[in-house]
Amino acid sequence: MDRGLITIALQEIVLRDGKDLQEAQQYLRMKYRIDVEHEVLKRRLEKMLQTEKAVA
């Protein structure tokens, strides 16, 4: 299954680079013109981390 742009941005900006969600939100808005609310990004990140813990 192909990973989405939001998931990729969260993994690269927040998890790998250690930046905050606002940086990821700005990146998505500037590069892809995707306007995502802060709460949506927060829930996506929490879901990713829970899935990662379940796999490990």
LUMKE-102561 format. One record per residue: residue number from 1; residue in three letters; x, y, z of N, C-alpha, C in turn. Coordinates in Angstrom, 1 decimal. Each point is the difference from the previous one (the first is absolute). Example, Ala and Ser with C-alpha at 12.3 -4.5 7.8 and 13.67 -1.06 7.14 Angstrom:
LUMKE-102561
R   nr  rest  n_east  n_north    n_up  ca_east  ca_north   ca_up  c_east  c_north    c_up
R    1   ala    13.2     -5.7     7.8     -0.9       1.2     0.0     0.9      1.2     0.0
R    2   ser    -0.4      1.1    -0.7      0.9       1.1     0.0    -0.8      1.1     0.8
//
This chain:
LUMKE-102561
R   nr  rest  n_east  n_north    n_up  ca_east  ca_north   ca_up  c_east  c_north    c_up
R    1   met     0.8     -1.2     0.0     -0.8       1.2     0.0     0.9      1.2     0.0
R    2   asp    -0.4      1.0    -0.8      0.8       1.2    -0.2    -0.2      0.9     1.2
R    3   arg     1.1      0.6     0.6     -0.2       0.9     1.1    -0.4      1.4    -0.5
R    4   gly    -0.9      0.6     0.8     -0.5       1.3    -0.4     1.0      1.1     0.3
R    5   leu    -0.3      1.2    -0.6      0.9       1.1     0.2     0.1      0.5     1.4
R    6   ile    -1.2     -0.1     0.7      0.0       0.5     1.4     0.8     -1.0     0.8
R    7   thr    -0.1     -1.2    -0.2      0.8      -1.0     0.8     1.5      0.2    -0.3
R    8   ile     0.4      0.1    -1.2      1.4       0.2    -0.4     0.5      1.3     0.7
R    9   ala    -0.8      1.1     0.0      0.5       1.2     0.6     0.1     -0.1     1.5
R   10   leu    -0.9     -0.7     0.6      0.2      -0.2     1.5     1.2     -0.9     0.3
R   11   gln     0.2     -1.0    -0.8      1.2      -0.9     0.3     1.3      0.8    -0.2
R   12   glu     0.1      0.7    -1.1      1.2       0.7    -0.4     0.3      1.3     0.9
R   13   ile    -1.0      0.8     0.2      0.2       1.2     0.7    -0.1     -0.1     1.5
R   14   val    -1.0     -0.7     0.5     -0.2      -0.1     1.5     0.9     -1.1     0.6
R   15   leu    -0.1     -1.2    -0.6      0.7      -1.1     0.6     1.5      0.0    -0.3
R   16   arg     0.4      0.2    -1.2      1.4      -0.1    -0.4     0.7      1.3     0.4
R   17   asp    -0.5      1.2    -0.4      0.7       1.2     0.2    -0.3      0.6     1.4
R   18   gly    -1.0     -0.5     0.7     -0.2       0.5     1.4    -0.7      1.4     0.0
R   19   lys    -0.7      0.4    -1.0     -0.6       1.3     0.0    -1.5     -0.2     0.4
R   20   asp    -0.7      1.1     0.3     -1.3      -0.1     0.5    -1.1     -0.1    -1.1
R   21   leu    -1.2     -0.2     0.4     -1.1      -0.2    -0.9    -0.3      1.2    -0.9
R   22   gln     0.3      1.2     0.6     -0.2       1.2    -0.8     0.9      0.1    -1.2
R   23   glu     1.2     -0.6     0.1      1.0       0.0    -1.1    -0.6     -1.0    -1.1
R   24   ala    -0.5     -1.1     0.4     -0.6      -0.9    -0.9    -1.2      0.6    -0.7
R   25   gln    -0.8      0.7     0.8     -1.2       0.7    -0.6     0.4      1.0    -1.0
R   26   gln     1.0      0.8     0.3      0.5       1.0    -1.0     0.5     -0.6    -1.2
R   27   tyr     0.8     -1.1     0.1      0.6      -0.7    -1.1    -1.1     -0.5    -0.9
R   28   leu    -1.1     -0.6     0.5     -1.1      -0.5    -0.8    -0.7      1.1    -0.7
R   29   arg    -0.1      1.1     0.7     -0.7       1.2    -0.6     0.8      0.6    -1.2
R   30   met     1.3      0.1     0.3      0.8       0.7    -1.0     0.3     -0.9    -1.2
R   31   lys     0.4     -1.3     0.2      0.4      -0.8    -1.1    -1.2     -0.6    -0.8
R   32   tyr    -1.0     -0.5     0.7     -1.1      -0.7    -0.6    -1.3      0.7     0.0
R   33   arg    -0.1      1.2     0.7     -1.2       0.8     0.1    -1.1     -0.8     0.7
R   34   ile     0.4     -0.8     1.0     -0.9      -0.8     0.8    -0.1      0.7     1.3
R   35   asp    -1.2      0.4     0.4     -0.3       0.7     1.2    -0.6     -0.9     1.0
R   36   val     0.9     -0.5     1.0     -0.4      -0.9     1.0     0.0      0.6     1.3
R   37   glu    -1.1     -0.2     0.8     -0.1       0.5     1.3     1.0     -0.6     1.0
R   38   his     0.4      0.7     1.0      1.0      -0.5     0.9    -0.4     -1.2     0.7
R   39   glu    -1.3     -0.1     0.4     -0.6      -1.1     0.7     0.1     -1.3    -0.8
R   40   val    -0.2      0.2    -1.3      0.0      -1.2    -1.0     1.4     -0.5     0.0
R   41   leu     1.0      0.8    -0.1      1.4      -0.4     0.0     0.3     -0.7     1.3
R   42   lys    -0.4      0.5     1.1      0.2      -0.5     1.3    -0.5     -1.4     0.1
R   43   arg    -1.3     -0.2    -0.4     -0.6      -1.3     0.0     0.7     -1.0    -0.9
R   44   arg     0.4      0.4    -1.2      0.7      -0.9    -0.9     1.4     -0.4     0.6
R   45   leu     0.7      0.9     0.7      1.2      -0.3     0.6    -0.2     -1.0     1.1
R   46   glu    -1.0      0.2     0.9     -0.2      -0.9     1.1    -0.4     -1.4    -0.6
R   47   lys    -0.7      0.0    -1.0     -0.4      -1.3    -0.6     1.2     -0.7    -0.6
R   48   met     0.9      0.7    -0.6      1.2      -0.6    -0.6     0.9     -0.5     1.2
R   49   leu     0.1      0.7     1.1      0.8      -0.4     1.1    -0.6     -1.3     0.7
R   50   gln    -1.3      0.0     0.1     -0.6      -1.2     0.5     0.2     -1.2    -0.8
R   51   thr    -0.1      0.1    -1.3      0.2      -1.1    -1.0     1.4     -0.4     0.1
R   52   glu     0.9      0.9     0.1      1.4      -0.4     0.1     0.3     -0.8     1.3
R   53   lys    -0.6      0.4     1.1      0.2      -0.7     1.2    -0.6     -1.4     0.0
R   54   ala    -1.2     -0.1    -0.7     -0.6      -1.3    -0.1     0.8     -1.0    -0.9
R   55   val     0.7      0.5    -1.0      0.8      -0.8    -0.8     1.3     -0.4     0.7
R   56   ala     0.6      0.9     0.8      1.2      -0.3     0.7    -0.3     -0.9     1.1
//
